[in-house]
Amino acid sequence: MKKVSFLLITLFITDICLSQTQWYLINSPVSSNLNKIIFINQEPQIGYIAGDSGVVLKSTNNGLNWSKKIVNRCINFTEIEFLNSQTGWIVGASNCGVFIYKTTNGGAQWNDIYEEADTIRCPTGLHFNNGQNGFITAGNRNSSSPTRGYILRTSNGGMNWTKESGSTSVQGISFMNADYGWMTTRFNIGNYYSEINLTTNAGINWDMRINSDACDFTAIYTKSLSKSWAFSKFVYNQSPCVEMYKWDGNIWLGSWMTNGNYIYTSVSFYDSINGFVCTDHGHIYKTTNGGISFTSQYPVILTYLRSIIMISKDIGFAAGNGGRIFTNSISVGIISDENDMPRSYSLKQNYPNPFNPVTKIRFDIPKDSRILGNDKVLLKVFDMLGREIKTLVNESLKPGSYETTFDGSNLNSGVYFYQLLINNKQLAIKKMILLK
């Protein structure tokens, strides 16, 4: 069998504690598994999460708070996509088949627009290049014996669908724009046989660009015509391994990775160099050089993470089993009501205090007409000798009240100080006591 050649290099994941970014568990209104998280680029960013047991979550304030809607408890929704703030689709599967729902009012109501009698396959991809033309892919994503998948296609916004049977199980898709995207597929020829296929006409035609009879592609993401990433798992010398593939516009470049015991379930890039990838064991890794190297994020979440997304160069959200949602943004609990805006800068006393080992710190940024744009905020922790222990906040923040968490699990009991700087000027410094 002919194989497309690719360059193989070695890539390592570093675990340097001092460079790790902390991820926080945020409030979730459900305990069902969460399968796909997306955000719509507007101000503020609107987020949606599709999950099991008919769950659709929505955030209207940059992911800080989430509300739930149960569309159909019998359906596990695996894919969600929005064309704009009002029009979107979700697709999922139950014991009866595959179901497609559509909303035209921002998720306030979801209408069942299509049902496919299929108890074997589940949806693995969803894409609309405009309000009318779209398609859905299906396959046995978590089966050791993949069956043939198919593509459902619509040209009238999802009111009618045509089915195109395929020869492989479709694992996933990722689109950069309306027409350009990738699709990963697999089927068994003794071992796994997998492909990455390219479309330049919104999925009408697909061109195989790489194939392998040794690996199984588990996650793929595309950012531009020359920047795409894919992760695969395989066995080498009876040991589990992971490869990352990077598309440079002409060829897929393969890179061996450490930590081969994990399945890399989802990947997201904000631009050509800054990206996150998550695993089924709750690990999150970040790259700031386009995938040449990755740095482990803190802490290891110990949750099967199914979806991750970046909403800025540094900030991301991840969702997974048990209804858990995580973020590395400290913008938790922001007050957006104009009448409740703080009137002055302030740094609150941490609570509880003394603490063991976690405490919360709150600070306020007022609305001030003299200041244009956002304030640059730094919140740092020091020990008794003045040595910096951790940077809790390093962001440009809008007016509001904020709360972040400090974890002293790896520190000795004692007195520590936390300092707030606004636009490089010290606002306040306070003392806190870690008592173990």
Steps between C-alpha positions, in 0.01 A plus 500: 500500500642836401569745778546871472844590627548742786785638705536347848654697785499455875292728721498511879253626756658685787374492858658813646297603804610862497361555150171325555171685476231411750162372380191538714179303528210741446135459590301270275123449521517134389679172574459349153804443280581807290620422147556818299565863598491795259505880522359763265736790436316808615511726805438347745575157362207258504579139578312173450565145622329185369473206738339171590141461617377777271713772659581830328678761712528869413714785628446865410793644698822349367447162666474632854150362562308225323126432478352168393227390264386139469406445137432125509615284792526190281766650271871539562601808301855477365527792254383862499557789260370856475500706183435820697357600836151374408531205259652170606476122479563212738525134411504191718410135531281276710401135497251587226725683256665830410315828565554854371358811667507863390450835674433842349480693827834442671408169659180613672317234297630197314296330228544137393564526125632153408527144630716223355420141604849386602589319822864430412662826400517835675557853367867599486489830312270793415565787261293771329672732254194727491141495617399244237786265411636264761589141577540257787746211523442177689711205611590272788720740689566277802476157342785252461327370188406800287210459261439706188395854565301748297446868428164675529473804275247785484452796267202661675616568855437148623137453402595217264803274501656255255714211616831408340643170624876475535755221512653611830396618844524879517682599819485878490510818294644849540437801276697823472239681291185425305671276243837384630522214750637163602336166576656203680378148424589142596414140434657165579746317275649270760598805704360852475521667163450875526494797267497879510299642209478858371205684351513840334133512397308463828514121512370425151829332409777360720865439412710263711821673615643247745424140593636249747428139592650545846329794670156630591438875475321624813496881462544753219487879475562744216575871525601603149597366160849431632438428870325182617571246773395138559569248776508121468557198720682180406709216646875481439710212643198402712489847657226761453617810315360832382587694189418859419472592132533857378393622156727770356305558181671225302565199723400351835800495736492221758640544853536230763376611841556383854208404730377237256260344752248779442249557224519858375130575465481863389728776373445873446723783378437874540752589231787329320714456814278495813299186564363254758448124484321283760491129579271231632700501826439867577830640377515835321807607305579839351725598212622849418711400200253332269539152646879470511474449876223479758489599867288317755227708661420480872334315661436162339122506499434123521193534283442358153522822298308483173526851357726804533490845341707819512317835516816713515876456473524382861150404614321174433207287614476122525199274559470132581340224701278564799388842375837651584614828340849641548671826410835668559338846505474669838203706384260309723202679648522824303216747565372630169196692624570873459322574830726256689833618360768572764562869566868469590798268477526260791673182612296292744629285784530138392249254636523275684797630694685311640451243224600143415585462219268709279380857542316753285612855422266766367577840346303779333562708188273807475338651196698818438434723202856634523642161407462378144509126440580229757724517806814288511467298821773309684428299816803328652578296811827535698654326801643666814834555326340685210547215253228474239303177543236524230335739257125457539388764251676649200223628272338811363163510674185702457325679789336257740552286809730202465584197709789260463629200695841443657605142573775455759514121484870499413599766756596486866291658772579864557423861416466603135418828329297576190548818297270669250646721226285700260673631187839426665418701813462329837146536630512292816676216677344271762609218729359149514584195713536144377441267795537127437 
